[in-house]
Amino acid sequence: MDQEYTKKIHDYTTDPSFLSPVIDYLPASKTVPTPEKVLGDVSGAPNMLPYAGDVYKYFRLLAASSPRVQVFTNGHTEEGREMIAAAIADESLLKGAKENGERLAQLVDPRTIGLDDTKAKPLIDASYPVYYITGTIHSTETGAPTALMELACRLAVDDSPYIKYIRSHMIVLITPVVEVDGRDRMVDIYKWHRANPGKEWPRLVYWGHYVAHDNNRDAMGMTLDLTSNVLNTYLDWHAQVLHDLHESVPFLYDNTVGDGPYNAWIDPILAGEWEELGWLETYGTK
């Protein structure tokens, strides 16, 4: 356990009920740096909001110090800012990622194997899933990048049985900042607001490049570079799950799917899983 980092987690957390045994400590490593190396403090510390470039710097430090982490550029925004994705897993899984992707591609389109279950089974047995996490699709939802920095550190370093199981059974992909243009604007405003207490801070008309909150609906129109970059990463890796981290002030809040009626083309199984996931994540039970 990293004693100093862990102490700060407890000092900065306003109520013990917000902690759990999963996140109330940070594992120690002699070779892998913690987010504090880049941020100057722990992830989520008060009065600290890093630019996307600082977040990327930490992910690349992880990749340089651990064979369990790889970082690549997965596109650029309309304004030329870089987007990244980090792949985290046991070294053997990362080395076999290309072959794993080829197997998953056949399972994604079973016409390639003649809809033959006997051909699908060995592909399933030899393959491992990909879990894709994205953060800060909305620029004003500021917590995901630093949370994902710490999550990446935990996945790379922790030797708890459940973390070792995750590392050895799947690849976790992380894009810590989706709306990079808006994130950097948000950090600018945050820094200005802190330097000018009591003054009305300038509000953004557009968070990113002529887009605001509804950029998460752009998956239906595919007009934005950020949407294409995330979708291409999802498709290139044949991920089974795309988990986007939104933020909704300090409430136990899971999703805005609602109770329907749903689009007729949405599978009823999917709608049922939304509700099941919501109850599980919020209340820890079905």
Secondary structure as UniProt FT lines:
FT   HELIX           3..12
FT   HELIX           16..18
FT   TURN            21..23
FT   HELIX           36..39
FT   TURN            43..44
FT   TURN            46..47
FT   HELIX           52..65
FT   TURN            67..68
FT   STRAND          69..76
FT   TURN            78..79
FT   STRAND          82..88
FT   HELIX           91..95
FT   HELIX           97..108
FT   HELIX           110..113
FT   TURN            114..115
FT   HELIX           117..126
FT   STRAND          130..135
FT   TURN            139..140
FT   HELIX           144..157
FT   HELIX           161..169
FT   STRAND          171..175
FT   HELIX           180..195
FT   TURN            197..198
FT   HELIX           213..220
FT   HELIX           225..237
FT   STRAND          241..245
FT   TURN            249..250
FT   TURN            264..265
FT   HELIX           268..283
//
